[in-house]
Amino acid sequence: MRRTGVVRCLIAAVLFGASAPAASELAGALPTLTLAGLLYIGAALAVAPIALRRRRPVRELRSGGRRLALAVVFGGALGPALLVAGLARIPAAEASLLLNFELVATSVVAAIAFHEHIGRRLGVSIALVVGAGVLLVWQPGAGLALGGFFVVAACCCWGVDNAATARIDQLAPGQITFAKGAVAGTTNLVLGLVIAGTVGVTPARVAAALAIGAIGYGLSITLWVAGARELGAARGQVIFAAAPFIGALIAWTLLGEPLLTAQLLAVALAAAGVALSIDTGHSHWHEHEALEHEHEHTHDDGHHTHTHDEPVAGRHTHRHRHEPIGHRHPHLPDLHHGHGH
């Protein structure tokens, strides 16, 4: 895996993992849609200076518009609302560990809709994560907990979001985050205020929600999108799967929630699944069609051989064109390798 992409996804995991138990402290005090809206408005505010600095031609916005719309609806509107509904019904540690279902959802959507290569090892890791989730939400004699269903449903929404955003190469990561936060956050907040009024809304709670959203959603999403462009949605989500463990650790240590045997077993299963899925690239002969897009890159990986008027060293970003080429090399399902198998 590419080191920069791994580091970005890991930092994103730490930020988002810490946000789940923090948001759970507000989940019982603020209405679901109101809190979900504030979290994503906070995300939009965090990246606004970067996102609004560069304007994109209308043709670029249109070409990436369909995938961006999926990201806004599923990732910015439905996902946060379902997560907040789940946090209001189950302990933060349990909800945090259930977030590993996002890896499953992302991998399935990425494989079916965007032809990402999964392979046997990643398939086994997905099965282990599913087993960990079942341990958490299954209650003998009571079926699956409603709060757990909400969290799993949120993960499914984010799976669609992740697979779509990892393939948007017309917009910068910060612009994607801003669009999701501004549109979906505002919509959820307005709906929350219309349905529940200002119940529980205080300046302190609003400030706390915006701060959690800025760090745990705004910075986290931006970093994840940048990393997933290099690793592919499924592999990026594998690294991001560290987030639930961080959230659970905070809930156990700082919030004083009890550590249960089922949670320990779930941690072991999920950790095994994450470890197994690391370094799951593959090699085969494949052909690239002509492609023009913009993303961060270097000139040393065999795909970016274009020249500049003035020499450029290190990682940089600009719109560039790829000529058709066929070759064999170890690769991941990044922006350049969305081919089928």
C-alpha positions as CSV (number, residue, x, y, z in Angstrom):
1,M,0.0,0.0,0.0
2,R,1.1,3.6,-0.6
3,R,2.5,5.0,2.6
4,T,0.9,8.5,2.3
5,G,-2.6,7.0,1.7
6,V,-2.2,4.7,4.7
7,V,-1.1,7.5,7.0
8,R,-4.0,9.7,5.9
9,C,-6.6,7.0,6.4
10,L,-5.2,6.2,9.8
11,I,-5.3,9.8,11.0
12,A,-8.8,10.0,9.7
13,A,-9.7,6.9,11.7
14,V,-8.3,8.4,15.0
15,L,-10.3,11.6,14.5
16,F,-13.5,9.9,13.6
17,G,-13.1,7.2,16.3
18,A,-12.8,9.9,19.0
19,S,-15.9,11.7,17.7
20,A,-18.4,8.8,18.3
21,P,-18.2,8.7,22.1
22,A,-18.0,12.5,22.1
23,A,-21.2,12.7,20.0
24,S,-22.9,10.2,22.2
25,E,-22.7,12.6,25.1
26,L,-24.9,15.0,23.1
27,A,-27.2,12.3,21.6
28,G,-29.5,12.2,24.5
29,A,-29.7,16.0,24.9
30,L,-30.3,17.1,21.3
31,P,-32.9,15.8,18.8
32,T,-31.4,13.3,16.3
33,L,-31.7,15.4,13.1
34,T,-30.6,18.6,14.9
35,L,-27.4,17.0,16.2
36,A,-26.7,15.3,12.8
37,G,-27.1,18.6,11.1
38,L,-24.8,20.4,13.4
39,L,-22.1,17.8,13.1
40,Y,-22.0,18.1,9.3
41,I,-22.3,21.9,9.4
42,G,-19.2,21.8,11.6
43,A,-17.5,19.7,9.0
44,A,-18.3,22.2,6.3
45,L,-17.0,25.1,8.3
46,A,-13.8,23.3,9.0
47,V,-12.9,22.9,5.3
48,A,-14.6,26.0,3.9
49,P,-11.4,28.1,3.6
50,I,-9.8,25.4,1.5
51,A,-12.9,24.3,-0.5
52,L,-13.9,27.8,-1.5
53,R,-10.5,29.0,-2.5
54,R,-10.5,27.3,-5.9
55,R,-13.4,27.4,-8.3
56,R,-14.1,24.5,-10.6
57,P,-15.4,24.8,-14.2
58,V,-19.0,23.8,-14.6
59,R,-18.1,20.9,-16.8
60,E,-16.0,19.3,-14.0
61,L,-18.8,19.8,-11.5
62,R,-21.2,18.1,-13.9
63,S,-19.0,15.2,-14.6
64,G,-18.6,14.4,-10.9
65,G,-22.1,15.5,-10.0
66,R,-23.8,12.1,-9.8
67,R,-21.3,10.5,-7.5
68,L,-21.2,13.7,-5.4
69,A,-25.0,13.6,-5.1
70,L,-24.8,10.0,-3.8
71,A,-22.2,11.1,-1.2
72,V,-24.3,14.0,-0.1
73,V,-27.5,12.0,0.3
74,F,-26.1,8.8,1.8
75,G,-23.0,10.1,3.6
76,G,-24.1,13.5,4.6
77,A,-27.8,13.2,5.3
78,L,-28.9,9.6,6.0
79,G,-25.7,8.2,7.6
80,P,-25.3,10.8,10.4
81,A,-29.0,10.8,11.3
82,L,-29.0,7.0,11.6
83,L,-25.8,7.0,13.7
84,V,-27.2,9.6,16.1
85,A,-30.4,7.6,16.4
86,G,-28.3,4.5,17.3
87,L,-26.1,6.4,19.8
88,A,-29.2,7.5,21.7
89,R,-30.2,3.8,22.2
90,I,-27.0,1.8,22.8
91,P,-23.7,2.4,24.8
92,A,-21.0,4.4,23.0
93,A,-18.5,1.5,23.1
94,E,-20.9,-0.9,21.4
95,A,-21.8,1.7,18.8
96,S,-18.2,2.4,18.1
97,L,-17.3,-1.2,17.5
98,L,-20.4,-1.7,15.3
99,L,-18.9,1.0,13.0
100,N,-16.7,-1.8,11.6
101,F,-19.7,-2.7,9.4
102,E,-18.7,0.3,7.3
103,L,-15.8,-1.8,6.1
104,V,-18.2,-4.5,4.9
105,A,-20.6,-2.1,3.3
106,T,-17.8,-0.2,1.5
107,S,-16.2,-3.4,0.2
108,V,-19.4,-4.8,-1.1
109,V,-20.5,-1.6,-2.9
110,A,-17.0,-1.0,-4.2
111,A,-16.8,-4.5,-5.7
112,I,-20.3,-4.6,-7.2
113,A,-20.7,-1.0,-8.4
114,F,-17.1,0.1,-9.1
115,H,-15.4,-3.2,-9.9
116,E,-12.8,-3.0,-7.2
117,H,-10.8,-6.2,-6.7
118,I,-11.5,-7.8,-3.3
119,G,-9.8,-11.2,-3.4
120,R,-9.9,-14.1,-0.9
121,R,-8.0,-12.5,2.0
122,L,-10.2,-9.4,2.0
123,G,-13.2,-11.6,1.7
124,V,-12.2,-13.6,4.8
125,S,-11.5,-10.3,6.7
126,I,-15.0,-9.1,5.9
127,A,-16.5,-12.3,7.3
128,L,-14.6,-11.8,10.5
129,V,-15.8,-8.2,10.9
130,V,-19.4,-9.4,10.3
131,G,-19.0,-12.0,13.0
132,A,-17.7,-9.3,15.4
133,G,-20.7,-7.2,14.7
134,V,-23.1,-10.0,15.3
135,L,-21.6,-10.6,18.7
136,L,-22.2,-7.0,19.6
137,V,-25.8,-6.6,18.7
138,W,-27.2,-10.1,19.3
139,Q,-29.2,-10.3,22.5
140,P,-30.4,-13.8,23.5
141,G,-34.2,-13.9,23.5
142,A,-34.5,-10.3,22.2
143,G,-33.2,-10.5,18.7
144,L,-31.1,-7.6,17.4
145,A,-31.1,-4.4,19.3
146,L,-32.8,-1.5,17.5
147,G,-29.9,0.8,18.3
148,G,-27.6,-1.6,16.6
149,F,-29.7,-1.8,13.5
150,F,-29.5,2.0,13.3
151,V,-25.7,2.0,13.5
152,V,-25.5,-0.8,10.9
153,A,-27.8,1.1,8.6
154,A,-25.6,4.2,9.0
155,C,-22.6,2.0,7.9
156,C,-24.5,0.9,4.8
157,C,-25.1,4.5,3.9
158,W,-21.5,5.4,4.4
159,G,-20.5,2.4,2.3
160,V,-22.3,3.9,-0.7
161,D,-20.7,7.3,0.2
162,N,-17.2,5.9,0.4
163,A,-17.3,4.0,-2.8
164,A,-18.6,7.0,-4.7
165,T,-16.3,9.6,-3.2
166,A,-13.2,7.5,-3.7
167,R,-13.9,7.7,-7.5
168,I,-14.5,11.5,-7.7
169,D,-11.4,12.9,-9.4
170,Q,-12.9,16.2,-10.6
171,L,-13.1,17.8,-7.1
172,A,-10.6,18.2,-4.3
173,P,-11.2,16.2,-1.1
174,G,-12.0,19.4,0.8
175,Q,-14.6,20.4,-1.8
176,I,-16.3,17.1,-1.5
177,T,-16.5,17.4,2.3
178,F,-17.8,20.9,2.1
179,A,-20.6,20.0,-0.3
180,K,-21.7,17.1,1.9
181,G,-21.6,19.2,5.1
182,A,-23.2,22.3,3.7
183,V,-26.1,20.6,1.8
184,A,-26.8,17.6,4.0
185,G,-26.0,19.4,7.3
186,T,-28.3,22.3,6.6
187,T,-31.1,20.0,5.5
188,N,-30.9,17.9,8.6
189,L,-30.7,20.9,10.9
190,V,-33.7,22.6,9.3
191,L,-35.7,19.4,9.5
192,G,-34.7,18.9,13.1
193,L,-35.7,22.4,14.1
194,V,-39.1,22.1,12.3
195,I,-39.9,18.7,13.9
196,A,-38.5,19.2,17.4
197,G,-38.1,22.9,17.7
198,T,-35.3,24.2,19.9
199,V,-35.6,21.5,22.5
200,G,-32.3,20.9,24.2
201,V,-30.5,23.5,22.0
202,T,-28.1,25.7,24.0
203,P,-25.1,27.7,22.9
204,A,-22.8,25.3,24.7
205,R,-24.2,22.2,23.0
206,V,-24.2,23.9,19.6
207,A,-20.6,24.8,20.0
208,A,-19.7,21.3,21.1
209,A,-21.5,19.7,18.2
210,L,-19.8,22.0,15.7
211,A,-16.4,21.3,17.2
212,I,-16.9,17.6,17.1
213,G,-18.2,17.8,13.5
214,A,-15.2,20.0,12.4
215,I,-12.6,17.5,13.7
216,G,-14.3,14.2,13.7
217,Y,-16.1,14.7,10.3
218,G,-14.6,17.6,8.4
219,L,-10.9,16.8,8.8
220,S,-11.5,13.1,9.0
221,I,-13.5,12.9,5.8
222,T,-11.1,15.1,3.9
223,L,-8.1,12.9,4.9
224,W,-10.0,9.7,4.2
225,V,-11.0,10.8,0.7
226,A,-7.4,11.8,-0.2
227,G,-6.1,8.4,1.2
228,A,-8.8,6.3,-0.5
229,R,-7.9,7.8,-3.9
230,E,-4.5,6.1,-3.6
231,L,-5.7,2.8,-2.0
232,G,-9.2,2.3,-3.3
233,A,-12.4,2.6,-1.3
234,A,-12.2,-0.9,0.2
235,R,-8.5,-0.8,1.2
236,G,-8.9,2.8,2.6
237,Q,-11.8,1.5,4.7
238,V,-9.6,-1.3,6.0
239,I,-7.2,1.3,7.5
240,F,-10.2,3.4,8.7
241,A,-11.5,0.3,10.5
242,A,-9.2,1.3,13.4
243,A,-11.7,4.0,14.3
244,P,-14.2,1.8,16.2
245,F,-11.4,0.5,18.5
246,I,-10.3,4.0,19.3
247,G,-13.9,5.0,20.1
248,A,-14.5,2.0,22.2
249,L,-11.2,2.6,24.2
250,I,-12.3,6.1,24.9
251,A,-15.8,4.9,26.0
252,W,-14.3,2.3,28.3
253,T,-11.6,4.5,29.9
254,L,-12.9,8.1,29.9
255,L,-16.7,7.5,30.0
256,G,-16.5,4.6,32.4
257,E,-18.6,2.2,30.3
258,P,-18.3,-1.5,31.4
259,L,-16.1,-3.8,29.3
260,L,-18.1,-6.9,28.5
261,T,-16.9,-10.4,27.4
262,A,-18.7,-10.1,24.1
263,Q,-17.0,-6.8,23.3
264,L,-13.6,-8.4,24.0
265,L,-14.4,-11.3,21.6
266,A,-15.7,-8.8,19.0
267,V,-12.5,-6.7,19.3
268,A,-10.4,-9.9,18.7
269,L,-12.4,-11.0,15.7
270,A,-12.5,-7.5,14.1
271,A,-8.8,-6.9,14.7
272,A,-8.0,-10.2,13.1
273,G,-10.1,-9.2,10.1
274,V,-8.3,-5.8,9.8
275,A,-4.9,-7.4,10.1
276,L,-5.6,-10.0,7.5
277,S,-6.8,-7.5,4.9
278,I,-3.6,-5.4,5.0
279,D,-1.5,-5.4,1.8
280,T,-4.0,-7.1,-0.5
281,G,-2.7,-5.6,-3.7
282,H,-2.4,-7.8,-6.8
283,S,-0.7,-8.0,-10.2
284,H,-1.9,-8.9,-13.7
285,W,-1.8,-7.5,-17.2
286,H,-4.3,-4.6,-17.6
287,E,-5.0,-1.8,-20.0
288,H,-5.6,1.9,-19.3
289,E,-7.9,4.0,-21.5
290,A,-7.2,7.7,-22.1
291,L,-8.1,9.6,-19.0
292,E,-8.0,13.2,-17.9
293,H,-8.4,14.2,-14.3
294,E,-6.9,16.0,-11.3
295,H,-5.5,14.5,-8.1
296,E,-2.3,14.5,-6.0
297,H,0.5,12.5,-7.5
298,T,4.2,12.1,-8.1
299,H,6.1,11.3,-11.3
300,D,7.7,8.0,-10.1
301,D,4.9,5.4,-10.3
302,G,4.8,4.6,-14.0
303,H,1.5,6.3,-14.6
304,H,2.5,10.0,-14.4
305,T,5.2,10.6,-16.9
306,H,4.0,14.0,-18.2
307,T,6.3,16.9,-18.2
308,H,6.1,20.5,-16.8
309,D,7.4,23.8,-18.1
310,E,9.3,24.1,-14.9
311,P,10.6,21.0,-13.1
312,V,8.3,19.8,-10.3
313,A,9.5,17.5,-7.5
314,G,7.5,15.6,-4.8
315,R,3.8,15.4,-4.5
316,H,1.7,18.0,-6.4
317,T,-1.7,18.3,-7.9
318,H,-3.0,19.7,-11.3
319,R,-5.2,18.6,-14.1
320,H,-3.3,16.1,-16.3
321,R,-3.9,13.6,-19.1
322,H,-3.1,9.9,-19.3
323,E,-2.5,8.3,-22.6
324,P,-3.6,4.7,-23.3
325,I,-1.2,2.1,-22.0
326,G,-1.1,-1.6,-21.2
327,H,1.3,-3.2,-18.6
328,R,1.7,-5.5,-15.7
329,H,2.6,-4.3,-12.2
330,P,1.4,-4.7,-8.5
331,H,-1.4,-2.3,-8.0
332,L,-4.4,-1.4,-5.9
333,P,-7.9,-0.3,-7.1
334,D,-7.0,3.4,-7.0
335,L,-8.2,6.2,-9.3
336,H,-6.3,4.6,-12.2
337,H,-7.2,0.9,-11.6
338,G,-11.0,0.7,-11.6
339,H,-11.0,-2.2,-14.2
340,G,-12.9,-5.4,-13.8
341,H,-11.5,-8.9,-13.3
